[in-house]
């Protein structure tokens, strides 16, 4: 098997975080007098989620209040003992197997410190050669930075994601895409982005990479 670069989205792929972030964003919306459902939250990830928030709120002053509240309460929700973010079952063993044969990286719209803390807690941070995470920068810019770092060819690089927006971005960058069905978007929704492959569990990802 050829050693290749694999870039992971984090939330919804490696980390079980939908409920945590939904509760945070719902609280942010309440601060500006808006209701917000889980379905509406999932829909924002069909495109660029940052632009999605702006379009949904459609008011600069309210968007600023929303953003400040989210920033101030992000860690409170992330580490809440009742709904804290955790890795999906089976992820640890899966990552350890991949690390033996591939270069692993993360491109996430989350917070880098939080991601690294969770990975350290599970003793797998060192499996990743590069972790890029930013709540403001685009996923496309992170992907390009990772490709440049490892001098990797896009057509030989895999991007593993759970949302239509990320699949579209990765395809735009020329990467091979694997959509996972256990995250933010369902298999039916993910198919609309025409990913190269789809996986229902980590073992299916391994089979795809072994082909």
Secondary structure as UniProt FT lines:
FT   STRAND          5..8
FT   TURN            12..14
FT   STRAND          15..16
FT   HELIX           18..31
FT   TURN            32..33
FT   HELIX           38..44
FT   TURN            45..46
FT   HELIX           49..57
FT   HELIX           60..78
FT   TURN            81..83
FT   STRAND          86..87
FT   TURN            89..90
FT   HELIX           91..99
FT   TURN            100..101
FT   STRAND          103..108
FT   HELIX           112..121
FT   TURN            122..123
FT   HELIX           125..127
FT   STRAND          128..133
FT   HELIX           139..150
FT   HELIX           154..156
FT   STRAND          158..161
FT   HELIX           164..172
FT   TURN            173..174
FT   STRAND          176..180
FT   TURN            181..182
FT   HELIX           187..191
FT   TURN            192..193
FT   STRAND          197..199
FT   HELIX           202..210
//
